Amino acid sequence: MARPRIVIVGAGFGGLSAAHNLAGADADVTVIDRRNYHLFQPLLYQVATAGLSPAQIASPIRAILRRAPNVRVVLGKVTGVDRQRRIVRLEDREIAYDQLVLATGSRHSYFGHDEWEKAAPGLKKIDDATSIRRRILTAFEHAEATDDAESRRRLLTFVVIGAGPTGVEMAGAIAELAHVALRHDFRTIDPRDARIVLVEAGSRVLAAFPPVLSASAGAALERLKVEVRLGTPVSNCDESGVTAGADHIPAATIVWAAGVAASPAARWLGIESDRVGRVPVGPDLTLPGHPEIFVIGDTASVGRGDGTQLPGLAPVAKQQGAYVARVVRARLAGRQSPPPFRYRDYGTMATIGRRSAVADFGWLRLDGTLAWLMWGLIHVSFLIGFRNRAVVMLDWIWAYVTFQSGARLITGSEPD
């Protein structure tokens, strides 16, 4: 008899966790992704600010899964799912499944203003990071070359929209790049004159953290000379800059960190999604009425007992992937499925800059140097592959001792 066919769409944290835990199972597992690498997104902002190179936070999917003989990898873009025929449609082929795991992550959301994306790119993939890095470094080069004071001020103004973890980390990293790493590299300009503006519609930075840690993060940003504008919604982004509240901020470089939306999985399945595009799932992470379809990670809308939704974090996706693998293995063995999925929250962290971070473990709240050290160790431990862990740690130590950034390369074509 043919072996069961399990298809996993997406090789992010959730998809890879499911694939790893299904290695060696009595089934044929197919992992589909539109890219050939797994990306460690929490460190993507360091690529965008020239702290790390892309290869240090990404690993080839085939290399990661090479020791799983029952798992094959398919490079392709999914265009739809046929629930009746149990088929996943790609651009050039169809792949049949007996059980399907959708772990396709999220994308940028501009709240109905998709035209802003050209002026204010988000940060979700390596191409985004290298493009933003090119914009940032090119802005300094053009500021060095111009004699016009107004143009120079605009070129040396960097606006980050959204004060969640990504926005706070980006603003802090840009400030350190300008004030520390680049301070001796130019002759006409002083990079320390750069203006970094963090714009947030809410009342505080890191709104998901306790107020005391939000206040600590805000103070750390002020020490880095980041201009924080709270309670200031953005009404326009274009090549001239950002309109925030009643003010227009002329800026050559804008980074969007204000919102995300789920992948088009709900459209593939032909079902109604929640307001940010996530697929509502049951307690066992399956699509209601279709126990053969699992949806996990940023793609899934999973409620908690207090009425809130599970956040789009890597630990959530990893735990969900491992849970789905346990359910699938139980089905393959004819055993009773495990109890409903329960997320174990081990805490959240965010870094603001050099020797500054915040950490909320529920029972323990930390900020400053100790939180920063814990943040670094935990993030390095999550990297896939010893080589990546070692290289990233050595790079961080080198940058800390020498105040230098080793990936300040302008690559790719010039932005429009």
N, C-alpha and C positions, 0 to 999 in steps of 0.2 A: 504493500500500500504506500501511496505517496505520503511523504512527511508533511506535517502542518507547515503552512507558509505564514511567517510573521513579517510584516513590513513596518519599518520605522521611518517616518518622514521627518528629517531634521537631525543633525548631529551636533546639537548644542549640549548643554549640561544634562537635560532630561533625556534626550535621545541616546546619548552615549551611555548614560547610567543604565538605561534599559538594555542596551545592546551588551554592555559588559556583564550584566547579571543574567543574560540569556546565553552567554557563551557556554558551549558544551551541552545545551539543552537538546532534546530529541526533536528538533525542528530546524527548518531552514529560515534563517533570519536575513532580511535584506534591509540595509540602511541607505536611504536616499537623501542626498543633499545637493544643492546647486553649486556648492563650493567643495574643494577637495581637502579642506582643513577645518579643524575645530579651533574656535577662537575663544580666548579667555577675555571676555568683554570687560570685566571689572578693571583691567589694566589698559584698556584701549585709550583712555585719555592720556596715558603716558607716552604712547606712540604719537598722539596728536600734538603733544607739547615737547617732542624731541627727547624724551627721557629714555625710551626703549625703542628698539627696532621691531618691525612686525614679526619677524621670525622668532623672537623671544617670547611671544605670547600666543603663538599658533603652532599647531602640530598637524601633520597629514593624517586624515582619518584612517587611511589604509594602514599606516604604521601603528596607530593606536590599537587597531583591532586585528593586527596580524596574527596574534596567538589564539584567535577564535576561529577555528576552521569551519564552523557552521554559519559564520557571518560573512556575507559579501557586501561590498560597497558599490553603489551605483551613483555616478555623477549625472545629475539631471535636474530639470526644473519641473516641479509638479504643477499641473494646470487644472486638475479636478479629481473628484472621487465619485465613482459609481457605486452607491451603497447596495443596489439590487444585484449587480453582477459581481460585487466585491472586487473592483478594479481600481487601481491608482493610475491616473492618466499623466504621462509625461509628454513633453513636446514631441518626442519621436517614437514613443512606445507605450505599451500598457503593461502593468505588473499586477498580477493577481495576488490576493491575500486571503487568509483565513482569519487572521486577527491583525488589526491595524493600530499603530500608535502614531498619533499626530503630535509632534513636538517642534512646531515650526516657529516659535518665538514671536517677536514683535517688531514693529517698524516705527518710524517717526509719525507723530500726529501734530498737525499744525492747526487743529481746531477749525477746519473749514477754510483755511488760507494756504492751500498747497502752493500758491505762487510765491510764498515766502521762502520756500526750500532753496531756491537758487542763491539767494542772498544770505540765508542763515542755515547752513547745513547742520544736520544732526550727527550723532556719533553711534553707529550701530555695527559697522564693519570696517575692515582694514582700509578699504578704499576711502571711506569717510575720514579716517584718522590721518592718512597720508595727504589727503586733500586739505584738511584743516591745517596740518603741519606746514604744507606749502604756502597757504594763505598767511599764516602767522609769520614765518620766516621771510617771505617775500615782502610783507608790510615793512619790516625793519630795513630790508635792503632798499626799498623805494624811498623810505623816509631818509635814509642816508644820502640818497642821490638828489633829492629835491631841495630847492632853495626857497620854496614857497612855505611860509610859516603855517598858513591855514591847512594846506595839504599835508604837511608834516604832522600836525595835531590830529587830523583825521586818520592818517596811517598808523599813528601810535595809540589809537583808541581801540580797545578790544571789548566787545559787549558779549556777555554770556547770559542767555535768557533761560530762567528756571533755576531755582536754588535748592533742588533736591541733591542727592549725593553726586550725580554726574556734574551738575552745574557748579557746585561748591568745589569739587575736585579740579574741574577745568579752570575755574577762576584762580584758585590758589596756584596751580601749576604754571599758568601763564604769567602770573605775578613773579613767581620764583625764576622762571626763564628770563624775564626782562630785568629783574633787579639783581640777579646773582649770576646766572650762567652766561649772559650776553654782555655784562657790564663793561668788559674790557675789549670787546670785539670791534667796536666802531670808532671812527675818528670825528665825524661831523656831528653825530647825535649821541645823546646819553640815553641808552635803553631804559634807565631807571626813571626817565620822564614819562614812560608809557602809562596810560590811564586804563585801568581794568575796571569795568562796570558790570556788576551782577544784578540783574533785574528780576524781581519776583513779585507776582501778583498777590501772593499771600502775605500774612503778617509776620512771618519769621522764616529764617533759613532752616533747612532740614526739618520740615514740618512733621515728618514721621517719627522724629526722635523726641524724647522728653524736653520740655522747655529749658531746663537747666543746661542740657547739652547743646541745644540750639543757640543759646546765649553764648556758650563757650566757643562754638564754631564762628558765630558772628564776630566775637572779639578777636579770634585768630585771623579772620579775614581782614579786619581793620589793621592789625599789626603788619599784614602783608600789603597794606595800602590799597586794598580792593575797595572800591566804592559800591556799597550795598544799597540798593533802592528797593524797599519793601512796600507792599500795597500799591504797586505800580504796574497795571496791566499793559501789555504791548498792543498797540493798535495798527502798527505797520512796520514792515522790514523791507528795505530795498537797498540798491547799491550805494545810496547816500548815507545810510545809517538806520537807526531804530527810533521810532516814535513810541515813547513810553510815558504814559500819563499825559501831561500837558507839554512835555519837553521832547524835542528832537535831538538825538545824540548822533552827531556825525561820526561814523566809524567805518573803517575799511574791512574789518574782520568781525563777523558775528557768528556765534555758535549757539545752536538751538538745543536746549536741554530741558524743555518745558513739558513735554508730553509724549506718550507712546500709544500706539494702537496695535492690536493683535494682528497676526498674519491673516490672509484671506481664507483660513480654514473653514470658517462658518459658511462662506459662499460656496466653497467646494462641496460641502455637505448638504447645501440647500436648506439650512435652518436659520432661525432668527438668533442673532448674537446679542450680547449686552451692549451698552452704550460705547464701549471702546473696542468692540469687535471680537470679544472673547466668546468661546463656546461654553454654554452651561452644561455641566456634567454632574453625574450622580456621585454618591459617597464612595463608589469604587472607581471613580474617574472615567466611567464609560458614558457614551452618548445615550441618553434615555431612549429605550426601544431598540438599541443596537449594542448588545453586550460585547460584540466583537470589535467595537471601535473605542479606543482609549484616546483621550485628549489631555495633555499635560503641559506644564510650564506656563509661559506667558500666554499661550494660546487658550488656556482653560480658565473658566470662571468657577472657582471653588470657594464656597462660603464657609465661614467659621461660625462658631456658636454665638458670637456676639453680633452677628449680622454683617460683619465686614468680609472682605474678600482677601484671600491669601495674596501677598505681594509678589511682584514679578522679580524674584531673587534667585540666584543660582542655587542656594541650598534647598529651596522649595522644589525646583525642577529636578535636582538630583534625587531627593527623597521620593518624589513622585515616580521617576523612572525606575528606581529600585522596587517600589511598591508594585508597579505594573508588571515588572518581571516576575515577582512572586505570585501574582494572580495568574499570569500566563503559565508558569511552571506548575501551579496547582491544577489548572485545567488540563494540562498535558498529562499529568499523572493521575487524573481522575479523583483528586482530593478536593475537599471543601476549600473554597477561596478564603483568604485571610480576611480579618475584620475590615471595616471601612478605613480609608486612608486618614491618617492623623499626622499633621505636621508637627515636628518637634523644633521649636524655635530656640536656636542656640545663641541668638543675639544678632545685632546689626552694627555695622561699623562704617565710618566715612573718614577719609583723610582730607585735611585742609591744606597742608603744606609740610615743609621740613620740620620734623619733630613736633607735629601738631595733628591730632586726630581725635575723634570721639568714638566711644564704644558703649553700646547699651546691651547688657546681658540680662536685663530684667532685675536680677538680684544684685547686680554690680554695674555701676556706671563710672566710666573712666574718660579722662580727656588728657591732652598734652602728650608728653614724650612716651609715657608707658603705653597709652592707647596706640600711638603711632608705631611703636615697636611690635605690638601685638598684631596690628593691622598688616604690617609687612610680613611677619612670619606666617600668619594665616593665609594671606593671599599667595605667597610663594608655595605653601604646602598644597594649594589647590591646583597649581600648574601641573599639566600632564607631562611627564618625562623628567628624569633627573637632570638631564642636560639643561633644560629650560630653567629649572629651579636654581641650579648652580650659577648659570650665566646671569640670570636676573639678580640674584643676591650679590654677586660680584660687581655687577654694574651699579647697583644701588650703593654699595660700600664705596666704590670709586667716586661716584657722583657726590656722596656725602663728604668724603675727605677732600676732594679737589674742587668742589663747587663747579664741576663741569658736567655737561650733558653730551653723551657720546653719539647721538643720532640726529645731529642738526644738519640734515641733508634736504635740499630742495630738489625733489624728484617729480617726474610727470610733467604734463603740459601746464602752461600758465592758466590760471582761472580766467573765465570770461570777464 
